[in-house]
Amino acid sequence: MYKVEFTNKASKDFFKLSRNVQIRITKAIDTKLVVNPKSCLIPLVGDKAGFYKFRVGDYRLLCVKNDNKFIILVVAVKHRKNVYK
């Protein structure tokens, strides 16, 4: 199983969201991302190559995956219209 860690910026982004959205994201991380990240992480291309996205409703988590240490580092948590800027 993978371990999910948040950067300071991603943690601040997460706690700025409403409580309902935080709960929904937390459940998605626990049930999908930690168990089988290969099926839910979608690789990005272009200037965001090396990053992955994890979709939870209208919100996106930008992640970096380290297969050697089984760690997924969440870099940003934002609404889908703002996350790629």
C-alpha positions in Angstrom: 0.0 0.0 0.0 1.1 3.5 -0.7 1.4 6.3 1.8 -0.1 9.7 0.9 1.7 12.9 2.0 0.8 16.5 1.5 3.2 19.4 0.9 2.6 22.5 3.0 0.9 24.3 0.1 -1.4 21.4 -0.6 -2.3 21.1 3.0 -3.2 24.8 3.1 -5.3 24.4 -0.1 -7.0 21.4 1.4 -8.0 23.1 4.6 -9.4 26.1 2.7 -12.1 23.9 1.1 -15.5 23.4 2.7 -15.8 20.6 5.3 -18.0 18.5 3.0 -15.4 18.6 0.2 -12.6 17.7 2.6 -14.5 14.6 3.8 -15.2 13.5 0.2 -11.5 13.9 -0.8 -10.4 12.1 2.3 -12.7 9.2 1.6 -11.6 9.0 -2.0 -7.9 8.9 -0.9 -8.5 6.2 1.6 -10.7 4.0 -0.6 -9.1 4.5 -4.1 -5.7 6.2 -4.1 -4.0 4.3 -1.3 -5.4 0.9 -2.4 -4.7 1.0 -6.1 -3.0 4.3 -7.3 -2.2 2.9 -10.8 -5.8 2.8 -11.7 -6.8 6.3 -10.5 -3.7 8.4 -11.2 -3.7 9.9 -14.7 -0.3 11.1 -16.0 -0.1 14.7 -17.2 1.7 15.8 -20.4 3.4 19.0 -21.6 4.8 21.3 -19.0 3.3 19.2 -16.2 5.0 16.0 -17.3 6.0 13.9 -14.3 2.9 14.9 -12.4 -0.3 12.9 -12.0 -3.9 14.0 -11.4 -6.4 12.4 -9.1 -10.0 13.4 -9.7 -12.5 13.8 -6.9 -15.7 15.4 -8.4 -14.9 18.9 -9.5 -11.6 18.9 -7.6 -8.2 17.7 -8.7 -5.1 16.6 -6.7 -1.8 17.1 -8.4 0.5 14.3 -7.3 4.0 13.0 -7.7 4.4 9.2 -7.3 7.5 7.5 -6.0 7.2 3.8 -6.7 10.5 2.9 -4.9 9.3 4.2 -1.5 5.5 3.7 -2.2 4.8 7.4 -1.5 2.3 9.7 -3.3 3.1 13.3 -2.6 0.2 15.7 -3.1 1.4 19.0 -4.5 -1.9 20.9 -5.0 -5.6 20.5 -4.2 -7.8 22.9 -6.2 -10.9 23.2 -8.3 -10.5 21.8 -11.8 -10.7 25.2 -13.4 -7.7 26.6 -11.4 -5.5 23.6 -10.8 -3.4 23.6 -14.0 -2.5 27.3 -13.9 
